[in-house]
Amino acid sequence: MSLEIEGIYEGGVLKPDEPLPLKDHERVLITVRPKVSRIRQSAGSIRWTGAPEVLRKIAEDPIFDDAEAP
């Protein structure tokens, strides 16, 4: 079984955003990758000739927020 989940590192402890289907004391292998913003992921993928601040405003618009994705 393999899972990919999001979480937060706080006070020296990794805390998953949702419960994990694991037994107490079950050994796991952990790979940690910092979450990259959608802006950084897509940087350079379009040819933008307008002002950078306009593109940033569009990219940061809440309508494109990952939290609302299905």
Distance bins in CASP14 RR format, pairs under 12 A and 6 or more apart:
PFRMAT RR
TARGET T0000
AUTHOR 0000-0000-0000
RMODE 2
METHOD distances of the structure
MODEL  1
1 20 0 0 0 0 0 1 0 0 0 0 0
1 21 1 0 0 1 0 0 0 0 0 0 0
1 22 0 0 0 0 1 0 0 0 0 0 0
1 26 0 0 0 0 0 1 0 0 0 0 0
1 28 0 0 0 0 1 0 0 0 0 0 0
1 29 0 0 0 0 0 1 0 0 0 0 0
2 21 0 0 0 0 0 1 0 0 0 0 0
2 28 0 0 0 0 0 1 0 0 0 0 0
2 29 0 0 0 0 1 0 0 0 0 0 0
2 30 0 0 0 0 0 1 0 0 0 0 0
2 31 0 0 0 0 0 1 0 0 0 0 0
3 16 0 0 0 0 1 0 0 0 0 0 0
3 17 0 0 0 0 0 1 0 0 0 0 0
3 18 0 0 0 0 1 0 0 0 0 0 0
3 19 0 0 0 0 0 1 0 0 0 0 0
3 20 1 0 0 1 0 0 0 0 0 0 0
3 21 1 0 0 1 0 0 0 0 0 0 0
3 22 0 0 0 0 1 0 0 0 0 0 0
3 28 0 0 0 0 1 0 0 0 0 0 0
3 29 0 0 0 0 0 1 0 0 0 0 0
3 30 0 0 0 0 0 1 0 0 0 0 0
3 31 0 0 0 0 0 1 0 0 0 0 0
4 16 0 0 0 0 0 1 0 0 0 0 0
4 17 0 0 0 0 0 1 0 0 0 0 0
4 18 0 0 0 0 0 1 0 0 0 0 0
4 20 0 0 0 0 0 1 0 0 0 0 0
4 30 0 0 0 0 0 1 0 0 0 0 0
4 31 0 0 0 0 1 0 0 0 0 0 0
4 32 0 0 0 0 0 1 0 0 0 0 0
4 33 0 0 0 0 1 0 0 0 0 0 0
4 35 0 0 0 0 0 1 0 0 0 0 0
5 14 0 0 0 0 0 1 0 0 0 0 0
5 15 0 0 0 0 0 1 0 0 0 0 0
5 16 1 0 1 0 0 0 0 0 0 0 0
5 17 1 0 0 1 0 0 0 0 0 0 0
5 18 1 0 0 1 0 0 0 0 0 0 0
5 19 0 0 0 0 1 0 0 0 0 0 0
5 20 1 0 0 1 0 0 0 0 0 0 0
5 21 0 0 0 0 0 1 0 0 0 0 0
5 22 0 0 0 0 0 1 0 0 0 0 0
5 28 0 0 0 0 0 1 0 0 0 0 0
5 30 0 0 0 0 0 1 0 0 0 0 0
5 31 0 0 0 0 0 1 0 0 0 0 0
5 32 0 0 0 0 0 1 0 0 0 0 0
5 33 0 0 0 0 0 1 0 0 0 0 0
5 35 0 0 0 0 0 1 0 0 0 0 0
6 14 0 0 0 0 0 1 0 0 0 0 0
6 15 0 0 0 0 0 1 0 0 0 0 0
6 16 1 0 0 1 0 0 0 0 0 0 0
6 17 1 0 1 0 0 0 0 0 0 0 0
6 18 0 0 0 0 1 0 0 0 0 0 0
6 20 0 0 0 0 0 1 0 0 0 0 0
6 32 0 0 0 0 0 1 0 0 0 0 0
6 33 0 0 0 0 0 1 0 0 0 0 0
6 34 0 0 0 0 0 1 0 0 0 0 0
6 35 1 0 0 1 0 0 0 0 0 0 0
6 66 0 0 0 0 1 0 0 0 0 0 0
6 67 0 0 0 0 0 1 0 0 0 0 0
7 13 0 0 0 0 0 1 0 0 0 0 0
7 14 1 0 0 1 0 0 0 0 0 0 0
7 15 1 0 0 1 0 0 0 0 0 0 0
7 16 1 0 1 0 0 0 0 0 0 0 0
7 17 1 0 1 0 0 0 0 0 0 0 0
7 18 0 0 0 0 1 0 0 0 0 0 0
7 19 0 0 0 0 0 1 0 0 0 0 0
7 20 0 0 0 0 0 1 0 0 0 0 0
7 30 0 0 0 0 0 1 0 0 0 0 0
7 32 0 0 0 0 0 1 0 0 0 0 0
7 33 0 0 0 0 0 1 0 0 0 0 0
7 34 0 0 0 0 0 1 0 0 0 0 0
7 35 0 0 0 0 1 0 0 0 0 0 0
8 14 1 0 0 1 0 0 0 0 0 0 0
8 15 1 0 1 0 0 0 0 0 0 0 0
8 16 0 0 0 0 1 0 0 0 0 0 0
8 17 1 0 0 1 0 0 0 0 0 0 0
8 18 0 0 0 0 0 1 0 0 0 0 0
8 32 0 0 0 0 0 1 0 0 0 0 0
8 34 0 0 0 0 0 1 0 0 0 0 0
8 35 0 0 0 0 1 0 0 0 0 0 0
9 15 1 0 0 1 0 0 0 0 0 0 0
9 16 0 0 0 0 0 1 0 0 0 0 0
9 30 0 0 0 0 0 1 0 0 0 0 0
9 32 0 0 0 0 1 0 0 0 0 0 0
9 33 0 0 0 0 0 1 0 0 0 0 0
9 34 0 0 0 0 1 0 0 0 0 0 0
9 35 0 0 0 0 0 1 0 0 0 0 0
10 16 0 0 0 0 0 1 0 0 0 0 0
10 17 0 0 0 0 0 1 0 0 0 0 0
14 20 0 0 0 0 0 1 0 0 0 0 0
14 28 0 0 0 0 0 1 0 0 0 0 0
14 30 1 0 0 1 0 0 0 0 0 0 0
14 31 0 0 0 0 0 1 0 0 0 0 0
14 32 1 0 0 1 0 0 0 0 0 0 0
16 22 0 0 0 0 0 1 0 0 0 0 0
16 28 0 0 0 0 0 1 0 0 0 0 0
16 30 0 0 0 0 0 1 0 0 0 0 0
16 32 0 0 0 0 0 1 0 0 0 0 0
17 35 0 0 0 0 0 1 0 0 0 0 0
17 67 0 0 0 0 0 1 0 0 0 0 0
20 26 0 0 0 0 1 0 0 0 0 0 0
20 28 0 0 0 0 1 0 0 0 0 0 0
20 30 0 0 0 0 0 1 0 0 0 0 0
21 28 0 0 0 0 0 1 0 0 0 0 0
22 28 1 0 0 1 0 0 0 0 0 0 0
22 30 0 0 0 0 0 1 0 0 0 0 0
34 40 0 0 0 0 0 1 0 0 0 0 0
35 41 0 0 0 0 1 0 0 0 0 0 0
35 66 0 0 0 0 1 0 0 0 0 0 0
36 42 0 0 0 0 1 0 0 0 0 0 0
36 43 0 0 0 0 1 0 0 0 0 0 0
36 66 0 0 0 0 0 1 0 0 0 0 0
37 43 0 0 0 0 1 0 0 0 0 0 0
37 56 0 0 0 0 0 1 0 0 0 0 0
37 59 0 0 0 0 1 0 0 0 0 0 0
37 60 0 0 0 0 1 0 0 0 0 0 0
37 64 0 0 0 0 0 1 0 0 0 0 0
37 65 0 0 0 0 0 1 0 0 0 0 0
37 66 0 0 0 0 1 0 0 0 0 0 0
38 45 0 0 0 0 0 1 0 0 0 0 0
38 56 0 0 0 0 0 1 0 0 0 0 0
38 58 0 0 0 0 0 1 0 0 0 0 0
38 59 1 0 0 1 0 0 0 0 0 0 0
38 60 0 0 0 0 1 0 0 0 0 0 0
38 61 0 0 0 0 0 1 0 0 0 0 0
38 62 0 0 0 0 0 1 0 0 0 0 0
38 64 1 0 0 1 0 0 0 0 0 0 0
38 65 0 0 0 0 1 0 0 0 0 0 0
38 66 1 0 0 1 0 0 0 0 0 0 0
38 67 0 0 0 0 0 1 0 0 0 0 0
38 69 0 0 0 0 0 1 0 0 0 0 0
39 45 0 0 0 0 0 1 0 0 0 0 0
39 46 0 0 0 0 0 1 0 0 0 0 0
39 52 0 0 0 0 0 1 0 0 0 0 0
39 55 0 0 0 0 1 0 0 0 0 0 0
39 56 1 0 0 1 0 0 0 0 0 0 0
39 57 0 0 0 0 0 1 0 0 0 0 0
39 58 0 0 0 0 0 1 0 0 0 0 0
39 59 1 0 1 0 0 0 0 0 0 0 0
39 60 1 0 0 1 0 0 0 0 0 0 0
39 61 0 0 0 0 0 1 0 0 0 0 0
39 64 0 0 0 0 1 0 0 0 0 0 0
39 65 0 0 0 0 0 1 0 0 0 0 0
39 66 0 0 0 0 0 1 0 0 0 0 0
40 56 0 0 0 0 0 1 0 0 0 0 0
40 59 0 0 0 0 0 1 0 0 0 0 0
41 59 0 0 0 0 0 1 0 0 0 0 0
41 64 0 0 0 0 0 1 0 0 0 0 0
41 66 0 0 0 0 0 1 0 0 0 0 0
42 48 0 0 0 0 0 1 0 0 0 0 0
42 55 0 0 0 0 0 1 0 0 0 0 0
42 58 0 0 0 0 0 1 0 0 0 0 0
42 59 1 0 0 1 0 0 0 0 0 0 0
42 64 0 0 0 0 0 1 0 0 0 0 0
43 52 0 0 0 0 0 1 0 0 0 0 0
43 55 0 0 0 0 0 1 0 0 0 0 0
43 56 0 0 0 0 0 1 0 0 0 0 0
43 59 0 0 0 0 1 0 0 0 0 0 0
44 55 0 0 0 0 0 1 0 0 0 0 0
44 59 0 0 0 0 0 1 0 0 0 0 0
45 55 0 0 0 0 0 1 0 0 0 0 0
45 59 0 0 0 0 0 1 0 0 0 0 0
46 55 0 0 0 0 1 0 0 0 0 0 0
46 58 0 0 0 0 0 1 0 0 0 0 0
46 59 0 0 0 0 0 1 0 0 0 0 0
47 55 0 0 0 0 0 1 0 0 0 0 0
48 54 0 0 0 0 1 0 0 0 0 0 0
48 55 1 0 1 0 0 0 0 0 0 0 0
48 56 0 0 0 0 0 1 0 0 0 0 0
48 58 0 0 0 0 1 0 0 0 0 0 0
48 59 0 0 0 0 1 0 0 0 0 0 0
49 55 0 0 0 0 1 0 0 0 0 0 0
50 56 0 0 0 0 0 1 0 0 0 0 0
50 57 0 0 0 0 0 1 0 0 0 0 0
50 58 0 0 0 0 0 1 0 0 0 0 0
51 57 0 0 0 0 1 0 0 0 0 0 0
51 58 0 0 0 0 0 1 0 0 0 0 0
52 58 0 0 0 0 0 1 0 0 0 0 0
52 59 0 0 0 0 0 1 0 0 0 0 0
53 59 0 0 0 0 0 1 0 0 0 0 0
53 60 0 0 0 0 0 1 0 0 0 0 0
54 60 0 0 0 0 0 1 0 0 0 0 0
54 61 0 0 0 0 0 1 0 0 0 0 0
55 61 0 0 0 0 0 1 0 0 0 0 0
57 63 0 0 0 0 0 1 0 0 0 0 0
57 64 0 0 0 0 0 1 0 0 0 0 0
58 64 0 0 0 0 1 0 0 0 0 0 0
59 65 0 0 0 0 0 1 0 0 0 0 0
61 68 0 0 0 0 0 1 0 0 0 0 0
62 68 1 0 0 1 0 0 0 0 0 0 0
63 69 0 0 0 0 0 1 0 0 0 0 0
END
